[in-house]
Structures are given as C-alpha cells and as structure tokens.
Amino acid sequence: MNDAPTDQSRRVECPATNDPAVRLFIFAAMLIGFGLWCFLERAKYPPPEAWTLAHINTIIGYLLNNYGPWVLVPPGVVFAALGVRLLRRKLIADDEGIGYVGAQRIAWSDVTELDSAKLKDKGVLTLHYGGGRKLVLDSWKLKNFRDLVALIEQRVPPKQ
C-alpha cells in the first residue's frame, strides 16, 4: 500500500504570517507603555485649582495622568490578545474542503463562486459559499498562499 499523496489528493496547511500580529503588538505596546508612564507620573499632577479655560493645561495633565491608565491599558491588552490569536490561526485545505482549525470547514461542493479580481494586484482571493457567506483569503495573512491558490483552482470547477 502506498500512502503517499498524489496530485489528486493534496493537503495545504497555511499558518499565519507574522506581519499583521506584529503591527498589533506594536500598537499594544504603545498603549500599555503610555498608560503605565501616565500611572507612574500621576503624583506630579495634582487636581487643578479651578476647572476653567485659564487652567486648561493643568486640567489636561491631571486628567491624562490620573485617568489615562484606565483608558489606555485595557485596549492595549485587547490588541495584544488579538495579536496572539492571529498568530495561532491556521488554515487547512484538503480533499474534503477548506477552513480554519477550530472553525467549521467549507466543503468544495458548497463553494458557489470564486472571486479572483484582487488576486493579481493585492493577493486576495474570496470564496463565496452557502447563502451569501464568504471566506476571504489574503496572502499578507497566510503562508503557503501560492500552494493554497493552486489547490483551490484544482478543486473549484472553472465555471464557478
């Protein structure tokens, strides 16, 4: 028995690229860092003498350094978690269908349309399936994108 894959039975695994997650991590680090800096500097900014336009600089300094950490750090943590989530995603395409690990897979027979209008310019391929739903595949977010496109072209008939 030969268990080696043939041209008709292939499996393409596309782990996530690092670029989108790195951008999220940079933004998260900026938010968390600035929030922590405001927290450490808050003692230098007492409440203003009066809440008038003449004291606008002291009002802004007080508000930023006393309430900034509560506004900046939570979104920073959310962006860091989204970056980790992006790095952990993996798309798998094989004989049965295509889909992300942990999500519902799309059978090749359910694909109704293959939109490759942005494939050459931007590296984006869209699969339309079941009731107007779509799966957008982006070469910036997925490794092994060329192998994936080759498998999709092999599995989805040209009329679709």
Contacts in CASP RR format, 6 or more apart in sequence:
PFRMAT RR
TARGET T0000
AUTHOR 0000-0000-0000
METHOD contacts of the structure
MODEL  1
MNDAPTDQSRRVECPATNDPAVRLFIFAAMLIGFGLWCFLERAKYPPPEA
WTLAHINTIIGYLLNNYGPWVLVPPGVVFAALGVRLLRRKLIADDEGIGY
VGAQRIAWSDVTELDSAKLKDKGVLTLHYGGGRKLVLDSWKLKNFRDLVA
LIEQRVPPKQ
5 11 0 8 1.000
8 95 0 8 1.000
9 94 0 8 1.000
9 95 0 8 1.000
10 94 0 8 1.000
10 95 0 8 1.000
10 151 0 8 1.000
10 154 0 8 1.000
11 92 0 8 1.000
11 93 0 8 1.000
11 94 0 8 1.000
11 95 0 8 1.000
12 92 0 8 1.000
12 93 0 8 1.000
12 94 0 8 1.000
12 144 0 8 1.000
12 147 0 8 1.000
12 148 0 8 1.000
12 151 0 8 1.000
13 90 0 8 1.000
13 91 0 8 1.000
13 92 0 8 1.000
13 144 0 8 1.000
14 90 0 8 1.000
14 91 0 8 1.000
14 92 0 8 1.000
14 93 0 8 1.000
14 142 0 8 1.000
14 143 0 8 1.000
14 144 0 8 1.000
14 145 0 8 1.000
14 148 0 8 1.000
15 89 0 8 1.000
15 90 0 8 1.000
15 142 0 8 1.000
15 143 0 8 1.000
15 144 0 8 1.000
16 86 0 8 1.000
16 87 0 8 1.000
16 88 0 8 1.000
16 89 0 8 1.000
16 90 0 8 1.000
16 141 0 8 1.000
16 142 0 8 1.000
16 143 0 8 1.000
17 140 0 8 1.000
17 141 0 8 1.000
17 142 0 8 1.000
17 143 0 8 1.000
18 87 0 8 1.000
19 140 0 8 1.000
19 141 0 8 1.000
20 83 0 8 1.000
20 86 0 8 1.000
20 140 0 8 1.000
20 141 0 8 1.000
21 83 0 8 1.000
21 84 0 8 1.000
21 86 0 8 1.000
21 87 0 8 1.000
24 79 0 8 1.000
24 80 0 8 1.000
24 82 0 8 1.000
24 83 0 8 1.000
24 86 0 8 1.000
25 79 0 8 1.000
25 80 0 8 1.000
25 83 0 8 1.000
27 76 0 8 1.000
27 79 0 8 1.000
28 76 0 8 1.000
28 77 0 8 1.000
28 78 0 8 1.000
28 79 0 8 1.000
28 80 0 8 1.000
28 83 0 8 1.000
29 80 0 8 1.000
31 72 0 8 1.000
31 73 0 8 1.000
31 75 0 8 1.000
31 76 0 8 1.000
31 79 0 8 1.000
32 72 0 8 1.000
32 73 0 8 1.000
32 76 0 8 1.000
32 77 0 8 1.000
32 80 0 8 1.000
33 72 0 8 1.000
34 72 0 8 1.000
35 68 0 8 1.000
35 69 0 8 1.000
35 72 0 8 1.000
35 73 0 8 1.000
36 69 0 8 1.000
36 73 0 8 1.000
38 64 0 8 1.000
38 65 0 8 1.000
38 66 0 8 1.000
38 68 0 8 1.000
38 69 0 8 1.000
38 72 0 8 1.000
39 65 0 8 1.000
39 68 0 8 1.000
39 69 0 8 1.000
41 65 0 8 1.000
42 65 0 8 1.000
42 66 0 8 1.000
42 69 0 8 1.000
44 65 0 8 1.000
45 58 0 8 1.000
45 61 0 8 1.000
45 62 0 8 1.000
45 64 0 8 1.000
45 65 0 8 1.000
45 66 0 8 1.000
46 62 0 8 1.000
47 62 0 8 1.000
48 55 0 8 1.000
48 58 0 8 1.000
48 59 0 8 1.000
48 62 0 8 1.000
49 55 0 8 1.000
49 58 0 8 1.000
51 59 0 8 1.000
86 141 0 8 1.000
89 100 0 8 1.000
89 101 0 8 1.000
90 100 0 8 1.000
90 101 0 8 1.000
91 98 0 8 1.000
91 99 0 8 1.000
91 100 0 8 1.000
91 101 0 8 1.000
91 137 0 8 1.000
91 142 0 8 1.000
91 148 0 8 1.000
92 98 0 8 1.000
92 99 0 8 1.000
92 100 0 8 1.000
92 101 0 8 1.000
92 105 0 8 1.000
93 99 0 8 1.000
93 148 0 8 1.000
93 151 0 8 1.000
93 152 0 8 1.000
93 155 0 8 1.000
95 155 0 8 1.000
96 105 0 8 1.000
96 107 0 8 1.000
96 108 0 8 1.000
97 105 0 8 1.000
97 106 0 8 1.000
97 107 0 8 1.000
97 108 0 8 1.000
97 155 0 8 1.000
98 105 0 8 1.000
98 106 0 8 1.000
98 108 0 8 1.000
98 127 0 8 1.000
98 135 0 8 1.000
98 152 0 8 1.000
99 105 0 8 1.000
99 106 0 8 1.000
99 135 0 8 1.000
106 127 0 8 1.000
106 129 0 8 1.000
106 135 0 8 1.000
108 155 0 8 1.000
108 156 0 8 1.000
110 129 0 8 1.000
110 130 0 8 1.000
111 127 0 8 1.000
111 128 0 8 1.000
111 129 0 8 1.000
111 156 0 8 1.000
111 160 0 8 1.000
112 128 0 8 1.000
112 129 0 8 1.000
112 130 0 8 1.000
112 131 0 8 1.000
112 132 0 8 1.000
112 160 0 8 1.000
113 127 0 8 1.000
113 128 0 8 1.000
113 160 0 8 1.000
114 125 0 8 1.000
114 126 0 8 1.000
114 127 0 8 1.000
114 128 0 8 1.000
114 152 0 8 1.000
114 156 0 8 1.000
114 160 0 8 1.000
115 125 0 8 1.000
115 126 0 8 1.000
115 127 0 8 1.000
115 128 0 8 1.000
115 134 0 8 1.000
116 125 0 8 1.000
116 126 0 8 1.000
118 124 0 8 1.000
118 125 0 8 1.000
118 126 0 8 1.000
119 125 0 8 1.000
119 149 0 8 1.000
123 138 0 8 1.000
123 139 0 8 1.000
123 140 0 8 1.000
123 145 0 8 1.000
124 136 0 8 1.000
124 137 0 8 1.000
124 138 0 8 1.000
124 139 0 8 1.000
125 136 0 8 1.000
125 137 0 8 1.000
125 149 0 8 1.000
125 152 0 8 1.000
126 134 0 8 1.000
126 135 0 8 1.000
126 136 0 8 1.000
126 137 0 8 1.000
127 134 0 8 1.000
127 135 0 8 1.000
127 137 0 8 1.000
127 152 0 8 1.000
127 156 0 8 1.000
128 134 0 8 1.000
129 135 0 8 1.000
137 145 0 8 1.000
137 148 0 8 1.000
139 145 0 8 1.000
142 148 0 8 1.000
END
